[in-house]
Amino acid sequence: QVRFVESGGGLVQPGGSLRLSCAASGITFSIYAMGWYRQAPGKQRELVAAITSGGSTNYQDSVKGRFTISRDNAKNTVYLQMNSLKPEDTAVYYCNTGGSVGPAYNWGQGTQVTVSS
């Protein structure tokens, strides 16, 4: 059974930073592109950042230069370092497979990120 467990969210002031983690189980993690997605209230879930099995990355324009995605295949974990956070980054953040396969598995519980003063 494939499972994703996200953590690291919280309440942060504008301009602050958070580091999200997602532990994957039940898949051969190293061969998959992985992605971080987010869903804000009343909006559709969207892809924020993705990383290939080889470590190449791409980002949604709104987060370029502020967010960094990385992975540790030995720990079956993908990370999202978020800096210079803005109120519009407020959302529930999820991980799943990314790249050409898109989100192929059931979603985890996500982790809430709230950016507010």
DSSP file (Angstrom, degrees, kcal/mol; ACC not computed):
  #  RESIDUE AA STRUCTURE BP1 BP2  ACC     N-H-->O    O-->H-N    N-H-->O    O-->H-N    TCO  KAPPA ALPHA  PHI   PSI    X-CA   Y-CA   Z-CA
    1    1 A Q              0   0    0      0, 0.0     2,-0.3     0, 0.0    26,-0.1   0.000 360.0 360.0 360.0 127.5    0.0    0.0    0.0
    2    2 A V        +     0   0    0     24,-0.1     2,-0.4    22,-0.1    24,-0.2  -0.604 360.0 177.9 -80.4 136.1    1.4    3.4   -1.0
    3    3 A R  E     -A   25   0A   0     22,-2.4    22,-2.1    -2,-0.3     2,-0.4  -0.999  18.0-165.1-142.6 137.8    1.4    6.0    1.7
    4    4 A F  E     -A   24   0A   0     -2,-0.4     2,-0.5    20,-0.2   105,-0.4  -0.990   5.8-168.5-120.6 130.5    2.6    9.6    1.8
    5    5 A V  E     -A   23   0A   0     18,-2.1    18,-2.3    -2,-0.4     2,-0.3  -0.944   8.4-164.7-122.6 109.6    3.0   11.3    5.2
    6    6 A E  E     +A   22   0A   0     -2,-0.5     2,-0.3    16,-0.2    16,-0.2  -0.652  15.7 160.5 -93.5 148.4    3.6   15.1    5.1
    7    7 A S  E     +A   21   0A   0     14,-2.3    14,-2.5    -2,-0.3   104,-0.1  -0.964  35.7  71.6-154.8 168.2    4.8   17.1    8.0
    8    8 A G        +     0   0    0     -2,-0.3    11,-0.4     1,-0.3   103,-0.1   0.356  61.4 131.0 104.9  -4.1    6.5   20.5    8.8
    9    9 A G        +     0   0    0     12,-0.1     2,-0.3     9,-0.1    -1,-0.3  -0.114  21.6 127.8 -72.2 176.7    3.6   22.9    8.3
   10   10 A G  E     -d  113   0B   0    102,-0.8   104,-2.7   101,-0.1     2,-0.5  -0.983  58.3 -51.5 165.3-169.2    2.5   25.6   10.6
   11   11 A L  E     +d  114   0B   0     -2,-0.3     2,-0.3   102,-0.2   104,-0.2  -0.860  55.4 168.4 -99.1 128.2    1.7   29.3   11.2
   12   12 A V  E     -d  115   0B   0    102,-2.7   104,-2.1    -2,-0.5     3,-0.1  -0.985  33.1-113.8-140.8 148.9    4.4   31.7   10.0
   13   13 A Q    >   -     0   0    0     -2,-0.3     3,-2.3   102,-0.2    72,-0.2  -0.441  51.6 -80.4 -77.0 154.9    4.6   35.4    9.4
   14   14 A P  T 3  S+     0   0    0      0, 0.0    72,-0.2     0, 0.0    -1,-0.1  -0.291 121.8  28.9 -53.1 137.6    5.1   36.9    6.0
   15   15 A G  T 3  S+     0   0    0     70,-3.1    69,-0.7     1,-0.3    71,-0.1   0.289  99.0 120.1  90.5  -9.4    8.7   36.6    5.0
   16   16 A G    <   -     0   0    0     -3,-2.3    69,-2.3    69,-0.2     2,-0.3  -0.088  54.7-124.7 -81.4-176.8    9.3   33.6    7.2
   17   17 A S        +     0   0    0     66,-0.2     2,-0.3    67,-0.2    66,-0.2  -0.932  20.5 179.5-132.2 151.9   10.4   30.1    6.3
   18   18 A L  E     - B   0  82A   0     64,-2.2    64,-3.3    -2,-0.3     2,-0.5  -0.981  17.2-146.1-144.1 153.4    9.3   26.5    6.7
   19   19 A R  E     - B   0  81A   0    -11,-0.4     2,-0.3    -2,-0.3    62,-0.2  -0.973  17.1-159.9-123.2 117.5   10.7   23.2    5.6
   20   20 A L  E     - B   0  80A   0     60,-2.8    60,-2.1    -2,-0.5     2,-0.3  -0.687   4.1-163.1 -94.3 147.8    8.2   20.5    4.7
   21   21 A S  E     -AB   7  79A   0    -14,-2.5   -14,-2.3    -2,-0.3     2,-0.4  -0.955   6.4-167.6-127.1 149.1    8.9   16.8    4.6
   22   22 A C  E     -AB   6  78A   0     56,-1.7    56,-2.1    -2,-0.3     2,-0.5  -0.941   6.6-159.3-138.9 116.5    7.1   13.9    3.0
   23   23 A A  E     -AB   5  77A   0    -18,-2.3   -18,-2.1    -2,-0.4     2,-0.3  -0.836  12.7-159.5 -96.3 126.6    7.9   10.3    3.8
   24   24 A A  E     +A    4   0A   0     52,-3.0     2,-0.3    -2,-0.5   -20,-0.2  -0.811  12.7 175.3-106.9 145.6    6.8    7.8    1.2
   25   25 A S  E     +A    3   0A   0    -22,-2.1   -22,-2.4    -2,-0.3     3,-0.1  -0.980  56.7  38.4-143.3 156.0    6.3    4.1    1.7
   26   26 A G  S    S+     0   0    0     -2,-0.3     2,-0.3     1,-0.3   -24,-0.1   0.480  98.8  82.4  85.1   3.0    5.0    1.2   -0.5
   27   27 A I  S    S-     0   0    0    -24,-0.1     2,-1.8   -26,-0.1    -1,-0.3  -0.929  90.6-106.2-132.9 159.6    6.7    2.4   -3.7
   28   28 A T    >   -     0   0    0     -2,-0.3     3,-1.8     1,-0.2     4,-0.4  -0.652  45.7-171.1 -81.2  84.2   10.2    2.2   -5.2
   29   29 A F  G >   +     0   0    0     -2,-1.8     3,-1.6     1,-0.3    -1,-0.2   0.809  69.7  63.0 -52.2 -42.7   10.8    5.8   -4.3
   30   30 A S  G 3  S+     0   0    0      1,-0.3    -1,-0.3    43,-0.2    43,-0.1   0.700  99.9  52.7 -64.9 -20.3   14.0    6.3   -6.2
   31   31 A I  G <  S+     0   0    0     -3,-1.8     2,-0.3     2,-0.1    -1,-0.3   0.569  95.9  85.2 -92.5  -7.3   12.6    5.7   -9.7
   32   32 A Y  S <  S-     0   0    0     -3,-1.6     2,-0.3    -4,-0.4    67,-0.1  -0.726  73.9-129.4 -98.9 140.4    9.7    8.2   -9.4
   33   33 A A        -     0   0    0     -2,-0.3    65,-2.5    65,-0.3     2,-0.3  -0.652  35.7-151.9 -69.5 143.4    9.6   11.9  -10.1
   34   34 A M  E     -FE  51  97B   0     17,-2.7    17,-2.8    63,-0.3     2,-0.3  -0.886  11.9-165.0-122.7 153.4    8.0   13.4   -7.0
   35   35 A G  E     -FE  50  96B   0     61,-3.0    61,-1.8    -2,-0.3     2,-0.5  -0.972  18.4-139.1-138.0 151.9    6.0   16.6   -6.6
   36   36 A W  E     -FE  49  95B   0     13,-2.8    12,-3.1    -2,-0.3    13,-1.6  -0.945  28.8-176.8-104.8 131.7    4.7   19.0   -4.0
   37   37 A Y  E     -FE  47  94B   0     57,-3.4    57,-2.8    -2,-0.5     2,-0.3  -0.825   7.0-160.4-122.1 160.3    1.1   20.1   -4.5
   38   38 A R  E     -FE  46  93B   0      8,-2.4     8,-2.7    -2,-0.3     2,-0.4  -0.994   7.7-160.6-143.5 153.0   -1.0   22.6   -2.7
   39   39 A Q  E     - E   0  92B   0     53,-2.2    53,-2.2    -2,-0.3     6,-0.2  -0.954   9.3-162.7-135.5 115.3   -4.7   23.4   -2.3
   40   40 A A    >   -     0   0    0      4,-0.4     3,-2.3    -2,-0.4    51,-0.1  -0.573  45.2 -74.9 -89.4 158.0   -5.9   26.7   -1.0
   41   41 A P  T 3  S+     0   0    0      0, 0.0    -1,-0.1     0, 0.0     3,-0.1  -0.288 118.9   5.7 -55.2 129.2   -9.5   27.1    0.2
   42   42 A G  T 3  S+     0   0    0      1,-0.2     2,-0.3    -3,-0.1    -2,-0.0   0.522 113.7 100.7  76.8   5.7  -12.0   27.2   -2.7
   43   43 A K  S <  S-     0   0    0     -3,-2.3    -1,-0.2     1,-0.0     2,-0.1  -0.812  75.4-102.4-121.7 162.1   -9.3   26.5   -5.2
   44   44 A Q        -     0   0    0     -2,-0.3    -4,-0.4     1,-0.1     2,-0.2  -0.445  46.3 -94.7 -76.7 154.5   -8.1   23.4   -7.1
   45   45 A R        -     0   0    0     -6,-0.2     2,-0.3    -2,-0.1    -6,-0.2  -0.475  49.5-167.5 -67.2 140.2   -5.1   21.5   -6.1
   46   46 A E  E     -F   38   0B   0     -8,-2.7    -8,-2.4    -2,-0.2     2,-0.4  -0.949  25.3-109.7-134.5 151.7   -2.0   22.7   -8.1
   47   47 A L  E     +F   37   0B   0     -2,-0.3   -10,-0.3   -10,-0.2     3,-0.1  -0.670  32.2 175.3 -79.7 129.6    1.5   21.5   -8.6
   48   48 A V  E     -     0   0B   0    -12,-3.1    12,-2.8    -2,-0.4     2,-0.3   0.820  62.9  -7.4-101.1 -44.6    4.1   23.7   -6.9
   49   49 A A  E     -FG  36  59B   0    -13,-1.6   -13,-2.8    10,-0.2    -1,-0.4  -0.992  58.2-165.1-155.3 150.8    7.4   22.0   -7.5
   50   50 A A  E     -FG  35  58B   0      8,-2.4     8,-1.9    -2,-0.3     2,-0.4  -0.977   3.6-163.1-141.0 154.0    8.7   18.7   -8.9
   51   51 A I  E     -FG  34  57B   0    -17,-2.8   -17,-2.7    -2,-0.3     6,-0.2  -0.996  17.3-136.0-139.0 131.3   11.9   16.8   -8.9
   52   52 A T    >   -     0   0    0      4,-2.8     3,-1.2    -2,-0.4   -20,-0.1  -0.219  34.2-100.3 -77.9 172.8   12.9   13.9  -11.3
   53   53 A S  T 3  S+     0   0    0      1,-0.3   -21,-0.1   -22,-0.2    -1,-0.1   0.802 126.4  52.0 -62.5 -27.1   14.5   10.7  -10.2
   54   54 A G  T 3  S-     0   0    0    -23,-0.1    -1,-0.3     2,-0.1   -21,-0.0   0.499 124.0-102.7 -88.4  -4.7   17.8   12.2  -11.4
   55   55 A G  S <  S+     0   0    0     -3,-1.2     2,-0.2     1,-0.3    -2,-0.1   0.468  70.1 144.6 100.4   1.8   17.3   15.4   -9.4
   56   56 A S        -     0   0    0     -5,-0.0    -4,-2.8     1,-0.0    -1,-0.3  -0.524  32.8-157.3 -72.5 143.4   16.2   17.9  -12.0
   57   57 A T  E     -G   51   0B   0     -6,-0.2     2,-0.3    -2,-0.2    -6,-0.2  -0.847  18.8-177.3-124.0 155.3   13.7   20.4  -10.7
   58   58 A N  E     -G   50   0B   0     -8,-1.9    -8,-2.4    -2,-0.3     2,-0.3  -0.983  10.9-160.0-148.8 155.2   11.0   22.7  -11.9
   59   59 A Y  E     -G   49   0B   0     -2,-0.3   -10,-0.2   -10,-0.2     2,-0.2  -0.922  28.0-102.6-135.7 150.6    8.7   25.1  -10.2
   60   60 A Q    >>  -     0   0    0    -12,-2.8     3,-1.9    -2,-0.3     4,-0.9  -0.504  43.9-115.9 -64.5 143.4    5.5   27.0  -10.6
   61   61 A D  G >4 S+     0   0    0      1,-0.3     3,-0.7     2,-0.2    -1,-0.1   0.836 111.4  62.5 -55.7 -35.2    6.3   30.6  -11.6
   62   62 A S  G 34 S+     0   0    0      1,-0.2    -1,-0.3     3,-0.0   -14,-0.0   0.670 111.6  36.4 -69.1 -15.3    4.9   32.0   -8.4
   63   63 A V  G X> S+     0   0    0     -3,-1.9     3,-2.3   -15,-0.2     4,-2.2   0.460  82.0 127.5-115.7  -3.1    7.4   30.2   -6.2
   64   64 A K  T << S+     0   0    0     -4,-0.9     4,-0.1    -3,-0.7   -15,-0.0  -0.299  80.7  15.7 -57.8 134.5   10.5   30.3   -8.3
   65   65 A G  T 34 S+     0   0    0      2,-0.4    -1,-0.3     1,-0.1     3,-0.1   0.298 125.5  60.2  85.1 -10.2   13.4   31.7   -6.3
   66   66 A R  T <4 S+     0   0    0     -3,-2.3    17,-2.1     1,-0.2     2,-0.3   0.702  97.1  52.7-116.0 -34.7   11.6   31.2   -3.0
   67   67 A F  E  <  -C   82   0A   0     -4,-2.2    -2,-0.4    15,-0.2     2,-0.4  -0.801  58.9-166.9-108.0 146.7   11.0   27.4   -2.8
   68   68 A T  E     -C   81   0A   0     13,-2.4    13,-3.0    -2,-0.3     2,-0.4  -0.986   5.6-157.9-133.9 124.2   13.5   24.6   -3.2
   69   69 A I  E     +C   80   0A   0     -2,-0.4     2,-0.3    11,-0.2    11,-0.2  -0.804  21.2 162.7 -98.6 141.9   12.5   20.9   -3.7
   70   70 A S  E     -C   79   0A   0      9,-1.6     9,-3.0    -2,-0.4     2,-0.3  -0.939  19.2-148.3-148.7 169.7   15.0   18.2   -2.8
   71   71 A R  E     -C   78   0A   0     -2,-0.3     2,-0.4     7,-0.2     7,-0.2  -0.987  11.7-156.2-144.9 153.5   14.9   14.4   -2.1
   72   72 A D  E >>> -C   77   0A   0      5,-2.9     5,-1.9    -2,-0.3     3,-1.0  -0.904   9.5-172.0-128.0 100.0   16.8   11.8   -0.1
   73   73 A N  G >45S+     0   0    0     -2,-0.4     3,-0.5     1,-0.3   -43,-0.2   0.797  84.1  61.6 -66.7 -27.5   16.3    8.4   -1.8
   74   74 A A  G 345S+     0   0    0      1,-0.2    -1,-0.3    -3,-0.1   -44,-0.0   0.794 114.3  35.2 -66.8 -26.8   17.9    6.6    1.1
   75   75 A K  G <45S-     0   0    0     -3,-1.0    -1,-0.2     2,-0.2    -2,-0.2   0.357 104.6-126.1-106.7   3.1   15.2    7.9    3.4
   76   76 A N  T <<5 +     0   0    0     -3,-0.5   -52,-3.0    -4,-0.5     2,-0.4   0.899  67.8 134.4  51.7  43.3   12.3    7.8    0.8
   77   77 A T  E   < -BC  23  72A   0     -5,-1.9    -5,-2.9   -54,-0.2     2,-0.4  -0.961  44.1-162.5-131.0 139.9   11.7   11.4    1.6
   78   78 A V  E     -BC  22  71A   0    -56,-2.1   -56,-1.7    -2,-0.4     2,-0.3  -0.949  16.2-158.5-118.6 143.5   11.1   14.5   -0.4
   79   79 A Y  E     -BC  21  70A   0     -9,-3.0    -9,-1.6    -2,-0.4     2,-0.4  -0.806  13.4-159.0-120.3 157.0   11.5   18.0    1.0
   80   80 A L  E     -BC  20  69A   0    -60,-2.1   -60,-2.8    -2,-0.3     2,-0.6  -0.887   8.2-161.8-136.9 108.2   10.2   21.5    0.2
   81   81 A Q  E     -BC  19  68A   0    -13,-3.0   -13,-2.4    -2,-0.4     2,-0.6  -0.796  12.4-166.7 -86.7 121.8   12.2   24.4    1.6
   82   82 A M  E     +BC  18  67A   0    -64,-3.3   -64,-2.2    -2,-0.6     2,-0.3  -0.948  10.6 173.2-118.0 117.3   10.0   27.5    1.5
   83   83 A N        +     0   0    0    -17,-2.1   -66,-0.2    -2,-0.6   -67,-0.2  -0.760  59.8  24.0-116.7 164.0   11.5   30.9    2.1
   84   84 A S  S    S-     0   0    0    -69,-0.7    -1,-0.2    -2,-0.3   -67,-0.2   0.903  84.8-159.4  49.8  48.4   10.1   34.5    1.8
   85   85 A L        -     0   0    0    -69,-2.3   -70,-3.1    -3,-0.2   -69,-0.2  -0.248   8.1-158.7 -64.9 145.8    6.6   33.1    2.4
   86   86 A K    >   -     0   0    0    -72,-0.2     3,-2.3   -71,-0.1     4,-0.3  -0.844  31.9-109.6-121.1 156.6    3.6   35.2    1.3
   87   87 A P  G >  S+     0   0    0      0, 0.0     3,-1.8     0, 0.0    28,-0.3   0.836 117.4  63.5 -54.7 -32.5    0.0   35.1    2.5
   88   88 A E  G 3  S+     0   0    0      1,-0.3   -48,-0.0   -48,-0.0    -3,-0.0   0.566  88.8  69.2 -72.5  -6.1   -1.0   33.7   -0.9
   89   89 A D  G <  S+     0   0    0     -3,-2.3    -1,-0.3    26,-0.1     2,-0.2   0.530  70.7 121.5 -83.0  -6.9    1.2   30.6   -0.1
   90   90 A T    <   +     0   0    0     -3,-1.8     2,-0.3    -4,-0.3    24,-0.2  -0.397  40.4 105.3 -60.7 124.4   -1.4   29.6    2.5
   91   91 A A  E    S- H   0 113B   0     22,-1.9    22,-2.8    -2,-0.2     2,-0.5  -0.965  76.1 -80.7-178.5 171.2   -2.7   26.2    1.6
   92   92 A V  E     -EH  39 112B   0    -53,-2.2   -53,-2.2    -2,-0.3     2,-0.4  -0.882  48.4-146.8 -90.6 128.3   -2.7   22.5    2.5
   93   93 A Y  E     +EH  38 111B   0     18,-2.8    18,-2.0    -2,-0.5     2,-0.3  -0.826  20.1 177.8-104.0 135.7    0.5   21.0    1.0
   94   94 A Y  E     -E   37   0B   0    -57,-2.8   -57,-3.4    -2,-0.4     2,-0.3  -0.900  17.1-144.6-129.5 155.9    0.7   17.4   -0.3
   95   95 A C  E     +E   36   0B   0     -2,-0.3    13,-0.5   -59,-0.2     2,-0.3  -0.896  30.1 142.7-117.2 158.0    3.2   15.3   -2.0
   96   96 A N  E     -E   35   0B   0    -61,-1.8   -61,-3.0    -2,-0.3     6,-0.1  -0.935  58.0 -55.6-168.6 178.7    2.7   12.6   -4.6
   97   97 A T  E     -E   34   0B   0     -2,-0.3   -63,-0.3   -63,-0.2     2,-0.2  -0.328  59.8-176.8 -64.0 157.6    4.4   11.3   -7.7
   98   98 A G    >   +     0   0    0    -65,-2.5     3,-0.9   -47,-0.2     4,-0.5  -0.447  35.4  63.5-135.1-154.0    5.1   14.0  -10.3
   99   99 A G  G >  S-     0   0    0      1,-0.2     3,-0.9     2,-0.2   -67,-0.0  -0.302 113.8 -18.0  65.1-147.9    6.5   14.4  -13.7
  100  100 A S  G 3  S+     0   0    0      1,-0.3    -1,-0.2     2,-0.1     0, 0.0   0.769 138.4  54.1 -67.5 -26.8    4.7   12.7  -16.7
  101  101 A V  G <  S-     0   0    0     -3,-0.9    -1,-0.3     1,-0.2    -2,-0.2   0.697  91.7-163.2 -80.2 -17.2    2.7   10.3  -14.4
  102  102 A G    <   -     0   0    0     -3,-0.9     2,-1.2    -4,-0.5    -1,-0.2  -0.227  56.1 -15.8  65.8-161.4    1.3   13.1  -12.4
  103  103 A P  S    S+     0   0    0      0, 0.0    -5,-0.1     0, 0.0    -1,-0.1  -0.643  72.5 170.0 -77.4 100.1   -0.2   12.3   -9.0
  104  104 A A        +     0   0    0     -2,-1.2     2,-0.2     2,-0.1    -2,-0.1   0.593  50.4  52.8 -91.6 -12.2   -0.6    8.5   -9.4
  105  105 A Y  S    S-     0   0    0      1,-0.1  -102,-0.0    -8,-0.1    -8,-0.0  -0.722  94.3 -73.9-125.2 169.4   -1.6    7.5   -5.8
  106  106 A N        -     0   0    0     -2,-0.2  -102,-0.1  -104,-0.1     2,-0.1  -0.284  56.5-108.1 -60.2 145.9   -4.0    8.3   -3.1
  107  107 A W        -     0   0    0      1,-0.1    -1,-0.1    -4,-0.1   -11,-0.1  -0.443  25.7-133.7 -75.8 147.7   -3.4   11.6   -1.3
  108  108 A G        -     0   0    0    -13,-0.5  -103,-0.1    -2,-0.1    -1,-0.1  -0.042  40.3 -85.4 -80.0-165.9   -2.0   11.7    2.2
  109  109 A Q        -     0   0    0   -105,-0.4  -104,-0.1     1,-0.1    -2,-0.1   0.663  63.5-145.1 -80.5 -15.6   -3.5   14.0    4.9
  110  110 A G        -     0   0    0   -106,-0.2     2,-0.4   -15,-0.1   -16,-0.2  -0.012  10.7 -97.6  75.2 173.5   -1.3   16.9    3.9
  111  111 A T  E     - H   0  93B   0    -18,-2.0   -18,-2.8  -104,-0.1     2,-0.3  -0.997  30.6-124.6-135.4 130.6    0.2   19.6    6.1
  112  112 A Q  E     - H   0  92B   0     -2,-0.4  -102,-0.8   -20,-0.2     2,-0.5  -0.568  21.8-170.0 -79.9 129.4   -1.3   23.0    6.7
  113  113 A V  E     -dH  10  91B   0    -22,-2.8   -22,-1.9    -2,-0.3     2,-0.5  -0.986   5.3-177.1-117.0 122.6    0.8   26.1    5.9
  114  114 A T  E     -d   11   0B   0   -104,-2.7  -102,-2.7    -2,-0.5     2,-0.7  -0.980   8.4-167.6-123.5 122.0   -0.7   29.4    7.1
  115  115 A V  E     +d   12   0B   0     -2,-0.5     2,-0.3   -28,-0.3  -102,-0.2  -0.920  33.5 131.6-111.4 109.9    1.1   32.7    6.3
  116  116 A S              0   0    0   -104,-2.1    -2,-0.1    -2,-0.7   -30,-0.0  -0.994 360.0 360.0-158.1 147.4   -0.3   35.5    8.3
  117  117 A S              0   0    0     -2,-0.3  -104,-0.1  -104,-0.2    -1,-0.1   0.421 360.0 360.0 -93.1 360.0    0.7   38.4   10.5
